[in-house]
Amino acid sequence: MARYTGPTDKISRRFGVPLFGPSKSLERRAYPPGQHGARSGRRKRSDYAIALGEKQKLRLQYGILEKQFRRYFAEASRRRGITGDILLQLLELRLDNVCYRLGLGNTRRASRQLVNHGHVLVNDKKVDIPSYQCKPGDVIKVNDNNRSRQLAMRVLDSTQARPVLDWLTMDRDKIVGAVTRVPEREEIDPMVNEQLVVELYSR
């Protein structure tokens, strides 16, 4: 399955935000990579470059490639409402992201791997497609076999300090979560200005 497999710290340093989770490299070297990275802030960026950067940040944050991102944007454009908000909601309701929000992965990449390896059930059916679109009422839990449960318990122990958002519920003892509703814009932290992404694709 297509996904970005390149260096993560370098990408995070380029955009100046931890797109793939906490990164010590941003603390040590808070400037873009490359031999001219420390001086690159002097260069003025065009409006197009800024909008393109916002789109790339959003795409990389959720771990999807360009073609798939365009499909998400096309779907968001077709639906009624604010296109930017709908785009973020579609991305948030991906199964790998829902698992990440429930604490079943330290990062979205880890959650994607959990889903890919068949450890996750949606409404008691195994789903190994990370891009699966969850809906309000969907129940997400870990497979009943010992290997899956032990793996999930280890991850939940390491993510217990991270709160579960209001649009989700999670029973850590039973390792069962649920999507209660579609998330609001205020509950999503995309690290980007999604309006610039909409304007980029509307040119």
PEKA-V296354 format. One line per field, one symbol per residue. ss: DSSP state (~ for helix, > for strand, _ for the rest). psi: psi as a letter, one per 40 degrees, with the letter a starting at -180 (. if undefined). burial: # if it has 9 or more other C-alpha atoms within 8 Angstrom, else .. Layout:
BEGIN
ss = ???
psi = ???
burial = ???
END
This chain:
BEGIN
ss = _______~~~~~~~~________~~~~~________~~~~~~____~~~~~~~~~~~~~~~____~~~~~~~~~~~~~____~~~~~~~~~~_>~~~~~~~______~~~~~~~~~___>>>__>>______>_____>>>>___~~~~~~~~~~~~~_________>>>>____>>>>_____~~~______~~~~~~~~__
psi = hhiheahdddddddeeigdeihhdddddgfiiiideddeeeehhiidddddddddddddddefiidddddddddddddiiahddddddddddeidddddddeeeididddddddddefehhhfehhhfhdehhiihehhhiiieiddddddddddddeedehihideiihhddefhiihdihiiddehgeeigdddddddee.
burial = ........########.###..#.##...####...##...........######.#########...#..##.##......##############################.###.#####...###.#...###.######....##..##.##..#....#..####....#########....#.....#.#####...
END
